[in-house]
Amino acid sequence: MTRVIVWRHGNTDWNAGHRVQGQTDVPLNDLGRRQAVEAAELLVRMRPAAIVSSDLRRAADTAAALAALTGLSVGTDDRLRERYFGAWQGLTMREVAEQRPQEHARWTAGEDVVGGDVETLDDLGKRVSEAIQDAARLVPDGQTVVVATHGAAARQGVGHLLGWPREQLRTLRALQNCHWVELTDDPVRGWQLAAYNVGVLADRPVPPPV
């Protein structure tokens, strides 16, 4: 049984400002770098055999904190990037609601097609779940791989992998910065969710999943 840890990156200034990042390459801030180190100190105990990351800096630098403790190199996969938020990127969520109210309403309702060149949930889920499955194939059965990615990408990718409908997936809270999902791939039972939103100091405020 292979274990996959789907790990959200640490905090950024855009997270702190409730600004939509999407695929904008925003770096970690001081808090985010500290979160990455703290989380890595827990994840190293799982003895990962491989680490794969989104190529965006906030995820890659988060993964690097674990690589420093394990001696592993970090592979990159651009399919693990955050959802592309099109015209929303760089705006605060308040600005999105004010400037693009119809699109914001569709996003709030969890609709697949939002508009504004925002990537559909179906496309997001497919590409991230494919990347997770490919990462799992990097390690022998019974070992662990860590996948560093982003909030919306993690939730949608995991949901697609598990075959959950969007209505069920919306019942999950957004992953906190530097928290993770634990999945297992069993030869008989297939993919299963073992844990969700695990990490250091789980009482920290939840930033938007963008």
BELMOQUI-V39020 format. One line per field, one symbol per residue. ss: DSSP state (@ for helix, = for strand, . for the rest). burial: b if it has 9 or more other ideal C-beta (glycine too) atoms within 8 Angstrom, else e. A space follows every 10 residues. Layout:
ss: ???
burial: ???
This chain:
ss: .=======.. .=@@@@..=. .......=.@ @@@@@@@@@@ @@@@@@.=== ===...@@@@ @@@@@@@@@@ ...===.@@@ .....@@@.. .=@@@@@@@. @@@@@@@@.. .......... @@@@@@@@@@ @@@@@@.... ...======. @@@@@@@@@@ @@...@@@@. .........= ======...= ========.. ..........
burial: ebbbbbbbbb bbebbbebbb bbbeebebbe bbbbbbbbbb ebbbebebbb bbbbbbbbbb bbbbbbbebb ebebbbbeeb bbbbbbebbe bbbeebbeeb eebbebbeee eeebbbebbb beebbbbbbb bbbbbbebbe eebbbbbbbb bbbbbbbbbb bbeeebeebe eeebbbbbbb bbbbbbeeee bbbeeebbbe ebeeeebbbb
